[in-house]
Amino acid sequence: MSKVELKERILKLVILSTQIIVAISLFGWILYLLQFPLPHYFSQTDSFYSHEVYYLFLVNQTSDIISIPRFAGMFLEPGHLGTMCCFLLHIGGYKLSKIGNIVLLLGIIFSLSL
């Protein structure tokens, strides 16, 4: 029941916030892949989710079979990140001339969820 202008402003805020969060997490993820020592701790949120929390991103510990770590950012699973970034890229018209959309695309690629 809100005005269209308000809905558009909220959507832009959500997209920008997600782009900033993914960009910060990607920076930490690249440091992690380059094996920089980063402070972290282990978290068991319930019987299914267990993560190493690196403050800038999470690393899933659910499967020891996978040798390539998947980027999940601040989300519980890489699929959550990939799905949301895909929807936000679609809403943005896949315009890769914008740096924020490139960040979302990199988040999708590093999540390995497509």
Helices and strands as residue ranges (DSSP letters): H 4-33, E 41-44, E 50-53, E 58-60, H 78-91, H 99-111
